[in-house]
Amino acid sequence: MERRTFLRGAVIGSSAAAFGGTLMHGAAYAAPAQPGAGPYGSLGSADANGIMLPAGFTSRVIARSGQNVGSTTYKWHSAPDGGACFADGTGWIYVSNSEISSTGGASAVKFNSSGSITSAYRILSNTNRNCAGGATPWNTWLSAEEVSLGYVYETDPWGVNAAVRRSAMGRFNHEAAAADPVRKVIYLTEDDSSGCFYRFVPTTWGNLSTGTLQVLKAGTATSGSFTWANVPDPDGSPTVTRSQVSGAKKFNGGEGCHYANDTVWFTTKGDNRVWQLNVATNTYELAYDDSLVPSGTAPLTGVDNVTGSSFGDLYIAEDGGNMEICVITPDDVVAPFLRITGQSSSEITGPAFSPAGNRLYFSSQRGTSGSSSGGITYEVTGPFRT
């Protein structure tokens, strides 16, 4: 169910007459999320790992850049970024990108049913500034390069099959990817101040070797309807993809992207917004905008990576801000879920839930040192809403 369907019905039913019907003219039917009490209560004091959490939640360090992961001999990569979890029999795997120039790539950590680390290994090597990405329904990880004319690489979380470059998905300053199994497309964000929002339509669902890259077209308003147009030259040379289609809507620094139930949410860091696309009706609106929150009260700034829980809550990581992961609930309340202390020169990356939904993984990209070689990857366990 769409996150605000109920609220919209209530607003239209009770207020349309009072507003002279203006709610029906392309404006959002419910206001973007506003600060309020979070579903887990207030944050407690920082724990031994420097993380402030609600009551009932605990944290542990999974990996540190340059150090062996658990009892394995695999050294964790620098600048850990986007991530995702994959079911593995009775256990699971967490994959993480490395946002390092020329040697970035991605790594994986495997857990058994009790959450103990059993192995860690490389799944992608010698690629350039692998920032975000996304999981596919066929259990691969799309690792994207955040550079001009960057590529998307399809990788194997188990590390058995070699990674494959998916050139047909376009060359641009890639960020996140989100798979839509209903429409059989992959949505893609672009990290540029005048970036676009794309979708890739594979020729055959489950095979990303060929297909059509399309860009979202819409007006300049913050809500309305949209269409898709083919990008003539996905290779992006000599004309970059964002400049090839007249009327392509510009977004200020696309970052995280998440799909669920006919809805896509994605963030733009340049204006601290979370956008919501209803891909069943081809309409869009704002789910959050810190400039629409009363001055000085915005809990979420520096919006970046995003993931969702099975309950319908969105979890959005901050690049800077108060070093928080904030939650936006289905009833449009935004509140801090956790805060990392003592790491103001870092950013939070790679939030992803374990298959059971009771463990949340994420990284502090530069840790306490403020350097890419000081990254720390964490796990938080607790009574998440599922």
N, C-alpha and C positions, 0 to 999 in steps of 0.2 A: 504493500500500500504506500502511496506517495506520502512523504513525511507530513505535509500540511493539508491533506485532503479534508480532514475533519475540521480543522481550524478555518479553512476557506469556506466550507459550507456554513459554519456558524456565522462568519463575518458577512457573507452574502445574504444569508437569511435574515439577519437582524439589522444590518446597516446599509444595505443597498439603497433603500429609499432616502435615508438621511444624507447620503452622499450624491444624490441625484443620478445614480447609475454609473458614476465614474469608475467604480471598481471593475466594470466590465470592459474598459477600454485599454487593455494591455498592461495596466499596472499590476504589481504583485497584490494578491488578494490578502495576504497576511504579511505583517511587517517582518523584516529580517530578524534573526535571533537577537535577544536582549539578555543582559546579565541577570542572573538569578541564582537560586540555591541549586547546586549540582545534585545528582541522584545519589552520590555517596557521601555527602556532607563536606565539611571543611577539611583543609589540609592540616595534618599534624606536624610536629617538629621533624626536622631532617633526621633520617636514619643514619646508620653507619656508612652508607654509600653517598650521603649528602642529598638524598631524595626525600622530599616532603610528599606524603601520601595520605589518603583518607584512612580512617580506622578500618582494620581488617585486611589491609593490603601490605605486602612485603616486597622488597627488591633484592636482587642479587646481580653481581657482575658476571656476565657470560664470557666476555673476551676483551682484551686490551690490545691496541695496535702494537705490532712488533713483539708480542709475547705469545707463548704457546697457549692454545685454546684448551682449557681444562687439562687433562692428563695426556693430550695428544702431542705430537711433535710439530703440528701445523701452527705457524705464526700468523696471527690475525692481520689483516690488511690495514693500511692507513686510511684516514678520512672515510669511515664507514657511512654510507648514505642509504638510498632506498632499499627496502626489503620486503619479504613476503614469507609466509609459512606454507608448507606442503605436508599433507598427511603421508606417513610412511609406515604402513602396517599398524602396529600398536603405538608407534612413536610419531615423530614429525621432524621436519627440516626447516631451519630458518636460513634464508639466503640474504646476502647483503652486498650492495655495490661498493666500489672504492672510487671516490671522486679525486683521483690522482691523474695528472697529465701523463699521457703516453703509456703508462703501465697500470692503469686503473683496474678494469676487470671486475670480478665478483667472486665471493667465497660462500661456503655453506657450512653450517653446523648441524649435526644430526643428534637427535635426542631419543632416548628410549621411552617407554610408557610412563616411567616415574619421573621423567624430566632430566635424567642424568645425561651428560654429554658423552657420546660414544665415538664420534669422529668429527673431523673438520678438514676441509680440502678446497682447492680452487675449482671453479667451474667456468671461468673466463679470464683470459690473460691478455696483456699488452694492447688494451683499448684505451680510449681517451676520455677522462673525466666522466666516468659512469656515475650519473647522479641518481635519477629515479628510474622507474620502469613499471612493470606490472606482471601479475601471474595470468596464465591462460587456463581455460577449462581443461586442457589436455596436459596440464601439469608441467609446463615449462615456464621459465622466467625470462621476461623481456627486459634486457639491460640496455639502457639508452645513454648515448653520449651527449653531454651538455657542452657542445662546441659547435661553431658554425659548420654546416654541412656534416653534422654528426649522423651516425647510423644507429639503428636498433639491432641488437644481437639476441638471437633466441638461444637460451642456454638450458642445460639439463641439471636440475637441482641435485640429482644423484651423482653427477660428475662422470657418467658412463659415456654419454654421447657428446661428441665435439660440438662446441658452440657454432652457430651459423649466422652470418650477417644477412639481415633481411632488408636489402636495398630498396625493394618495392614500397616499403613503408615510409620512404621519403628521407631526404637529407636536410636537416635543419637543426636548430639548437634544441634538441630533444630534452624532455623532462619525463613526465609520467605516462603510463599507459593503463587502460582499463578495458577489460573484455566484456562485451555484451553478447551473451549466447542467444538471446532472443532475436535480435536483428543481425547476428553473426558478423559483428564488426569490432574493431579495436579503436578506442578513443585515445587521442594523443594531445598532450600539452606542449607548448613551445615557450621556452624561457627567454623572452625578449620583451623589451618595453613596448614594442608594437607587434607582439606575437599574435598568432592565430590559434584556433582550436580545430583539430582535425579528427577525421575518422578514416581508418583503413578498412576497405571492403575486400577481403580475400576472394580470389576466384573460387576456391574451395575452402569451406570452413574447416579449420584444423591444419591448414597448410598456408603458411605466410610467404611462400616464395613468389607468388604473383597476386596481383589485385589492383585496386584503384584507390588512390589517395584523394580524399575529399576535404574541403575546408568549409567551416560554418560561415554562413552569410546572414547578417542581420543589421538592424539600424544601430544608432549610437546610444539608444536608451539602455537603462539597466534592466528592463524587462520587455517582453514582446514575443514575437514568433521568429523562427529561423528556418533556413533551408540549407541544403548541402550542394556544393558545386565541385566538379572534378578539378584537381590541380593539373594543369597541362603538362608540367615537367617536374615530377617528384624529385628528380636529381638536384634541383635547386641551383643549377648553373647554366647560363650566366645570371639568371634572375632568381632570387631567393623565393622559396615557396610562398611566403607570406605576402609577396608583392605581385603574384601572378593572377589573382582573381579579383576583379573589381567588386567592391561591396563586401569583401571578407571582413568579418568583425574583428577588431583589434582588442587584445587583452594585455594588460600591463604586467607582464612577467608571469606566465603560466607555470604552476608548480604541480602539486599533488592532484591525483584524479582517482575517483572511486565510483563504481557502478553497483547499483542494487535496485531491483524492482522498478524497471522502466525509468530510472532516474540516474543522472550522472552529476556528481558534485566535483568541482575542481576549484583550486585556489589561485589567486593572483597576488603575488607578493608586493608589487609596486603600489597597489592601492588597498592592501589588506582586506581583500574580499574573498568570500566563498560564493561561487556561482552554482546555480541549480538548473539543470536542463531536464525537462520532462520529454524524453525521446519518444514517447507514445503520441504526444500531441504537438511535438515540435515547438514548444514554448520554453522560455528561459526567464529567470528572475534571480534576485540576490537572496542567498540563504543567510549571509552575514556580511556586514560592512562596518568596520570600526568607526567610520565617520558618522554613522547613524546611531551610535551609542552615546549617551550623555557624556560630556567632556570629562576625561579623567577616570572613567569607570570601565573602559574596555578591558576585559580580561584576556582577550586574544589579540596579539599584535605580531607582526612578522610571520604571517601565515605561510605554511610550507607543506610538508607531506601530510597526507590524509588517509585514514582508513576508516572502516565501519565495523560495528559489531552486528551479530545476528539479531540483536534486539532492535536495531535501527539507530543507535547512537553513532554520531560521527566523532572521531578522535583526530584532532588537528595539532600537529607539532609546530612549535615556533622556531623560526630562524632569528635568534636574538630574543627580543622581548624580555620576559621574565624567565626564559628557559622553561616554559611550561608545555605540557600537552593539555589542551582544553577539550572539553566535550560539548557538542551541540546536540541536545536531545530532540526527539521527534516533536515535542511541543515548543520548540524554538527557544529554549533556554541555553545560554552559553555560560560555562563555568570552568575553572581550573580543575583538572583531574590530578595532576602531579606537577611538581616543580623541582628542577635540579639546581642545587645551590653551589656557589663557588666556581661556576664555570661560565661566567658572563661573556667570555670571548669565543664561545662555541655556538652550536645550533643543534637542535634535536632532529633526528632523521629516522627514516625506516620503520615507523610504527606498523606492527602487524600482529594479529592474534593467532594463537595456536589453534589447531582445528577444533578443539573442544571449547574454545572461547574463554578459557579461564587463565590464560597467560598472555601478557602483552610484551612484545619485544620492541626495542628501539635503541638508538645509539645517540651518544653525544659526540659529534663529529671530531671535535678538537679537545675534548676533555678538559682537565684542569690546566693543561699546559698552554692551551690556545693554539697549538700546532697540530697539523694534520697527522703527525706521528703519535699524537696523544689520544686518539679516539678510544671510546669505551662503549661497549655494547651491553645492554641491560635486559633483564627480565623482571616484570612485575606480575605477581600472582595474587589472586584475591577473588572476592565475590562479584565478578562482573555480571551485569545484566545480560541474559541470553534468551 
